[in-house]
Amino acid sequence: MDSEDANSPTTRLLTLLNVSALKSRKRPTEDSYPREKLNKRRHLNTSTPTEEHDHSEEATPKPGDDLDVAEQEIDEQVGYQNDPTSLKPYDQHFGPNPEILTERNRKEVDKKHLTSQRETIGELRVVTCVPSDPSVPYKKHGQKTTVFWNVCSTLSRLDESNNRQVILLYFFVDVYFPSVNLEHHQSIREVITLHAIDHVTKKRRHVLKNNNRISHARSISSDPPEDIQDQGFTRPSILFLLPFRSSALAWMNALTIHTPSPAFQIENHSRFLGEYGLPPDAVDKLATAPPGTYPPDHVETFKGNVDDNFRLGLKFTKKSVKLFSDFYNCDLILASPLGLRMTIEKQKNSDFLSSIEMLVIDQMNALTMQNWDHTQVNGTLIVFSPRPSFVSFPLVGNLLTLALSAKYLRQTILLSPFETPETRSLYNISLKNVAGKVRVEKSWPAVHVPEGINHTFLTFECLNPREEADKRFNYFATQLLPKVLKSAVQSANTVVFVPSSFDFIRVHNYFRKMNGISFTVLSEYSSNQDISRARQAFFSGKKAFLLVSERFHFYRRYKIKGIRNIIFYGPPAHPQFFSEFLTCPFLEDGVDPSDVTCRVVCCRYDWFKLERILGSKGAKEVLNE
């Protein structure tokens, strides 16, 4: 080879790839798995063998056995065992050449040309959206054997939940469940964590099997197989986005149910409990308060450690889960949107998010009360490709598939007690899984409010969502507020509840510019001293108006005395807030329902909120008027 050929770009690139394959980053081999057992199914949870020759799985039952039983059952249902040439959903999604990733499916997902079907199963209404390609498991294996039917039947009887219900996520479709209640939340966590463990286990089996194939090829001086590309750009494959450290603790508790001791060891668990729980001498006022002191949803959300800046890596090995692992060496990440974004900005890269295959976002109602922009930014960073220094190119899957098609294969699970425009937009626009997606619908009943109160829903016309904020403000400033100020009764002891933080700043600035109006403010940024001073001034009558943001009430949940008139600048996202404010006037003795007035400003884009307050039928009647 002459000097020009030796320095050509092609030669240098091939040299770089060969050198990278021989670096210390090369795939490790694990001697603990004997070669003669390659065809045996291995479990994440295994017990120490009592005899040297007993490496099979026919000894003591192990925690992972339920996973395999469930897989065998659903294999029989969908006919995989009768068709040995058919690829299972994991191989269709994450194999070297994903069968489900066709150009036809990608185009239908991008153009939103999906086949939609609304079904009613039990008490749940479900909307399924799948491509029309017959290779999609939903089309290929019939109706009631798919994850869509299992999602519905499982969610309608979660009180009977067990580990085998992990099959509801078997086909790796996207799941949007915007009606999670407090009673079933922990059961849902247990099902999803078992599914996550199953996913990591399957991925590990593929890697270990291919490790031995490579070793065998080298031992006989043969070329390695061409289908060994079983890794992503980086190791982390599962991401959980959660609002608080207490949420991470709840998910970790759900995970440890499937990894019990002594067969399974959780490393750094004491440190985790110390950092994600409360100090030993701390008293949780919410958890220890008598029932009825605080609303149940408030207790469930804010009990424990409510720090919203955290990130935690979990690494799964043969017999342990290692907490606080480095992001580039872990399998699963538990993080808050704020904590994850701060880590990315500090490290100035998001390489560890480049190979996420499963994304779980829990308590989305709490995330919308935080900075929703953090959640959106983290979601967009997942699809970025990493820097070349973090990649071992000979071992990863098809580079074009990883770089351009990861969003079409990633499974996303969205959990929330109710639906908002932000969460629906995330479902409609950002989820592009070619396996399809399922959305659970709910028919909401009307909330209970005290009888006799005159509450009026004032609708304004708006045909463009981009103009909604301006038209709402104009209606409030030019039509509603002047009428209130003309009445001596309604211009005193009046609360103005503003759901949006942006609208709250706008209304606050407008009140500051008006002359002759005495008002005070309660926002999420108010200190304890400011809150006490504002409540006292309003109750004593020194301030006629009290501006309250929804975020303030979400975090504080105070019972405010002195209210006679309530103006909702927009319907609250949390339906219980509506009834709570309407009961506040009756904290004082001698208040008659006829003395209380309530006005709600709304438009067609408040459908989700109105449905939860008035019920599905009542919301249609108000908007049709």
N, C-alpha and C positions, 0 to 999 in steps of 0.2 A: 504494500500500500504506500503510495507516495505521500508527501507531506500535505498536499492539498486535500486528498481524500481523508487524511487523519484529522484535519481541522475542519472538515465540513460540518454543518449543523446537524445532519442526520447521524453522523458518527459520534459526535459529542453527546447528543441526546440519548443514543443507545448506551453509551458508556455511563451516563448519569443514572439511567434506570438500573443497570447492572450493579453499580456501586451501591445504590440505595437498597437493593435487595439483600446485600451482604452486610449492611450495617447492623448495629445492635438492636435496631427496631424490627428485625426480622421476626416472623411469627414464632412464638415459643411453642415448645412441645411439652406435654405433661405426661410424665412416666406413670402417673397414678392410674391411667386408663390403659389397660392391656390391649394389644392389637387384636387379639382373638375375640374381643368383645365388641368389635365395631358395629356389628349388626344389632346389638342389644340397645334398647332405649334407655338412656341415662336420665336420672332425675336430678333436679337442683338440690333436693333435700335427700341426703343419703346417710345411712348409719355406718359406723365403723365396723368392718367385717370382723367376725369373731375368729375366723380361720383364714389362713392364707389363700386357700383355693376357692373360697366362697366370695367371688366378686359378682355373682349374678344377682338378679332382683327377685329371687324366689325365697329369700329369707324373711326377715322381719318386715312388715309393711312400713312404708316410708311416707312422709308427708306429701310427696309429689305423686303418690299413687292415684289420687282422685283426678289429677290432671289427665293421666293416661286413660283412665276409665271413661272420663267424659269425652276424650278424643275418639276412643273406640266407638262409643255410642253414636256420636254424630257422624262418624265415618260410615257406620252402618245405615244411618238414616239417609244420608245424601248419596250413598252408593259408591263411595271411594273404594271400599274393599272389593266390590264387584267389578270395578274398572281399574285395574292396577296401573294402566297407562295414564290415568288422570292425575294431574298435579293437585296437591292440596292447597288451600288458600295461602298458607305461608309461603310455599314455593312459587305460587302465582304472583305474589306480591314482591318477595325479597330474594327470589332465586337469581342465578346469573343472567337469565333472559326472561324477565317476567312475562308470563303468558297473557296476563290481563292488560298489559301496557301496549295496546294497539293504537295506531294512528287514528282509527275510527273513534275509539273511546276518548282519546285526548281531545279531538275536535268537538265531540258532543258535550264534553264537560266544559270546555272553554266557551262554547257558544250557548251553553245552558239548554241544549236540546236533549233533555233527559226524559225518560218515561216516568211520569208521576202517577201515583195511585194512592187514594185515601181509603183506609180500612178502619174498621171498628172492632177491637178485640177486647173483651171484658169491658172495663170502664174507660178505656183509653182509645183515643183517636190517633191514628198514625198516618203520616205522609211519607211514602217511600219514593226516592228519586234515584233511578239507575239508568245507565246507558242501555241502548237497545241491542248491543252486541251479545249474541248467545253465549260467548265465552265467559261472561260475567256469572259468578256462582249463583246469583239470584235467579238468572234466567235459565241456568244450566241444570239446576237441581230442584226445581219446583218451588212452590209457594211456601207451604208450612214447614219446610225443613230448613229455611234460611234464617239468618240472624234477625231479620225483620220480625218474623213471627215470634221468635224467642225473646226479643226485646219486649214486645208487648205483653206476652204471657207472663214473663218474669216480673216486669215492673208492676203488674196488676196483683201480684201475690208475693211481694218481697218478704212478707212475714214468714214464708216457707223457704227463704233463701238458703242455699248451701253452696259448697265449692263447685259442684258440677254445673252451676249456672254460668260458669265462665264461657260456655259454648254460645251464649248470646252475642259475644263479640268475635266469634270464631272466623267469620268471613272478612274481618278487617274493614268493615264499612264505617263511615262516620256516624256518630250518634249524638243527637242534640236532644237533651231531656230538660226542658225548661219548667218542670213542675215537681221538682224534688222537695219532698216534705221532710220535716225533722225526724219523723218516726222511721223513715226508710233510708235516711242519708248514710248511716254507718253500714247498712247492708250493701248499699251500692258501692261504697268504698271497698268493701271486702271482695266483691265480685271483680271490680276493676283491678285491684292489686293482684289478685290471682291471675287475671289475664296478662298483666304486665310481667309477672314472674314466668308465666308460661312462654311469653314472647322471648324473654332473655334466655330461658332454658333451650328453646328451639334454636336460637341463634348460636348458643354455645355448643350445642350438639353438632351443628354443621361445621363450626370451626374446628372442634376436636377431631371430627371424622376426617376432615381435609388435612389436618396436621399429620395424622397417621398415614394418609395416602401420599403426602409429600415425602415423609420419612421412608416409606416403602419404596417409592420411586428412586430416591437417592441411594438406597441400599443395593438396588440392582442396576445402578448407573443408567437409569432411564430418565426421560424428560418428565417433569411434573405434569399432571393432568391439566387440561385447559379450562376446566369448569370449577376451579378452586377459588374464584373471585367471590368471596363470601363476606367481605367487610365493607364498611362505609369509609368515608374520609377519616372520621375519628370514631372513638369507641362509644360515647354516649348515644343511646338509641331511644330513650324515653325521657320525656320532660313533663313535669307536673308544675303548673302555675297556680299558686295558692295565695290568698290574701294575707294570712297571719301565720306566726310561728305555731300557734295553737292548732291551726289547720294542718300543718306539717306533722305535728304530734299525732293528730287523729289518723292521718293516712299511714303514719309509721306503725301505729297500733294495729291498723287493719292489715298491714303487711306482715307483722310478726305473728299473726294468727296462722299464717300459712308456713311460717318458718319456726316452729316451736323448738325450745330447748328440751333435752340436752343434745338432740340429734343435730341441731343447727345453732351456731354461735353468732351473736350479733356483737361485733367489735365496736368499742367506743360508745356503747349504749348509755353508760352512766354520764358521760360528757354530754350526750345528746339530750338526756332528760334534764340536765342542769341548765343547758342553754336554751332549750325550747319549752321548758316548763317554768313554773314559778319557783322562786327560792324556797327552801324548806321552811323558813319562818314567816313566809308571806301568807296572807289570808285572802282568798278569792271572794270578794263580797257578792259577786253575782252567783257563784256556785253555791255559796253557803246561805244565801238569803232564803227566807221562807217562801214557799210556792205562792205565786201571785204578786210578789213584790215587784218583779220586773217581768216584762213580756217574755214568753218562752223563746221566741226567735232571737231576742236581744241577748239572752243568757247564753244560748247556744253559739252565737257568733262571737261574743266578746269575753267569754270566760277563758281563763288561762292567760298565756302570754300573747299579747296582741301586737307585738313588734312586726312591722311590715317590711323590714329590710333584712332579708336572709337568703341564703343559697347553700345547698347541701348536696354532696355527691355520694351515691351509694354504689358500691362495687360488690357484685355477686361472685362468689367462688364456689368450690365444690361443697363445702360444708359451713359456709359463713356468709354474713353480710357485713361489709366493712363500711361504716359511716365516716363522713368527713374525708372521703377520697378526693384526690385531685380530679378536676373536671375531665382531663384528658385520659384518665385511667378508670373512670367510673362507667357504670351501665345506665344508671337512672339519676336524674337530677330533680330535687325538690327545691323550688325557689319562688319568691315573690316577684312580680313584674319589676318593682323598684330595685330589689336586690340584684336581679339578673342584669338589669340595664346598667346599674352602677358598676358591676363587675366588668361588663363589656366595655364601658367607657374608660375604666381604669386600665384594663389590659390592652385597650385599643384594637380589639379583634373579637370576633364571635365564632372562631373556628370550631369550638366544641359543640356548637349547635348545627353544624353542617350535615350531620347524618341522623337527625332525629326521625325515627320511624313511627313514633306514637306520641301524641300530644294530648294531655288531659288538663282542662281548665275547670276548676271547681269554684263554687260560690261566686259566680259571675256577678251577682247582685252587689256583693261587697266590692268587687273589683271596679264596678262602675262608680261606686262612691269614692274610690281612690282616683288616681290619675289614669284614665282609660288609655291615654296615649302610650303609657308604658307597655300595656298589653299588646297594643297594635304594633309597636316598634319591635318588640321581641318576636312577634309572629312573622314579621317580614325578614328578620335576620336569620330565621331558621333555614331559608332557602338559599342563603349565600354559600359559595364554595370557599374552602379554607385556603390558607397560604400553602404553597408547595412544600415548605419545610415540615409540615405536620402530616404528610401523606406518604405512605409506602405504596407506590403505584402498582407494583406487581400483584399485590394482595387484594386491592379494592375491587369492587364490582365494576361493571362497564362505566367508564368515566362519563360518557354522554348521558347514560341513564341517571347517574347520581347527580350530575350538575344540572340537567334540564328537566328531569322527570320525577325528582323526589317528591314534589308537591302532589303528584298524581297518585302516589303510593302511600303517603303518610295517612295514618288513621288518627282522627281527631275526635275527642270525646268532650262534649260541653255539658256542664251541669249547672243548674240554677233553679231557685225556687219559683222564678217567674221570668217572663220574657220582656226584653226591652228592644228598642230599635237598634241599639249598638250590638246586642248579641245576635239578633236576627240578621243584621248586615254581615256579621262575621260568618254566620252559617251560609248565607246566600252567596257571598262574594269570595270568601277566602278558602272555603272547603272545596277541593277539586279532586277528591278521591275517585278514581275510575271504578272502584268497586261499588260505588253508590253511597247514599246517605239516607238516614232516617230521622224524622222529626216527630216528636210526641206532642200532640195537641191536647188541650184541656178545656173543658167547658166550665167557666168560672161562675160560682154563685155570687150573689150580691153580698157585700159586707154588711154586718149588723151595725146600725146607728140608732141613737136614742130617738124614740118616737116623738112626733110633734114639732121637730125642728124644720124650719122653712129653708130648705136648701135648693138653690137654683143653678142649673148648668147653662152658662152663657156661651153660645157657639159663635165663632167668627169664621168668615169665608176665607179659605186659603187653598189655592190650587197648586202651588209650588213649594216643596219642602224647604227650599233655600230662602224663601221669603217668610217662613213661619215665625221666626224670632222677631222680625220687624213688625209684622202685622199683629202679633200678640201684644207687643209693647204699645203699639199705637192704639189698639182697642182698650187696653188698660188705662193709658194716660189720657185719652180723649173722650172715652165714653163711660167707663166704669168708675174711675176715681173721682171725676167731677161730681157724679151723682152721690157718691158716698160723702164727699165733703159738704154738700148742701144739707145733709141731714145731721142734726145735732146728736141724734142717738147713734147713728151708724159711724160717725166720725170720731168716736171715742171707744176705748176698750176693743180695738180692732187689731187682729193679727193678719199679716200678709205673708202667706206661706209660698215660697218660691222654690220649685224643684231644681232648676238648673243653676249651677254656680255662675255661669256667664250672665244669665238673666238676673240673678241676685245682685251682681255688681252693677248692672245697668239700672235696676230699680233703686238700689241704694243711692247711686249718684243722682238719680232724678229727684228723690226725696230731699237730698241735701241742697239741691238748687231751688226747691220750692220754699217760699216764705210762708210763715204762719203755721207750719205743720210741726208738731212735736212728736218725735219718734225715737226709738232705740233699736238696737240690732243684736241678734243672736246668730252667729255664724260658726263654722267649724274652727275658725281661728280665734274665737273669743276665749280669753283666759277665765279661770274660775272666778276671779274678782270681777271681771267684766260681766260675766253671766249673772252673778248675784246682784250686782248693781242694776242691770237691765231688768231683771225679773221684779225687783222691788219697786223700781220706778214705774213699771207698767201696772203692777197690781195696785199701787197707791193712787194711780190716776195722774201722776206727773207727766207721763208720756202717753199720748193718745194712740199711737201706732207702734206695733212691734213687728219688725221684719225678721222672719225666720227662714233659714235655708234648710233644705231637706237633709243635707249632709250633717248639719248640726243635730237635727233630731235623730238621725241614724246613729250617730256616735254617742249622744248624751241621753236621749229619751226622757227628758224632763217633763213633768206635769206642770203646766203653766196655769196659774190662777189669774182671774180677772178678765177672762175672755168673754165677750158677748157677741162679737161679730168676727166672722172668719172669711177671708178672701183667699182662695187658692189661685195663685197666678197661673198655675197649671195643675192638673191632677197629679198627686204624688205617685212615684213609681212603686212604692211599697203600699199596698192597699190598706194595711192595718194602721198606717199613719192617718188616714182619712177619718176612721172611726175614733182613733185616740184623740184627735183634736176636737171632734164633736162632743166628746165626753168631758173635756176639760172644764167647760163652764159649770158643770154640775159638781165640781169639787167643792164648791161653796154651797152653803145651805140657802134655801129660799129662792133658787133660780128656776124660773118657769121656762119650759121649752119654747114658748112663744116669744120670749125675750132674746132668743138666740137666732141669728141669721147666718147663712152660709151661701157663698157664691163661688162658683168654679168656672174659670175661663178655659175653654177647650176648643179643639178643632178636630178635623178628621185624622190628623197625624198623632192624636192622643189615644188611638184605638186601644192599644195594649193596656194602658193605664185605666181607661174608662171601663174596659171589660172586667178588670179585676175589682173595680169599685161597684159598678152597677150590675154586674153579671153580663154574660154574653148577650142575652136578649135585651136587657135594659140599655146597654151601650148602643145597640143598633137603633133603638127607638129615639135616643137623644140625638144621634148624628143624622138620622133621617128627617128630624124636624127642621 
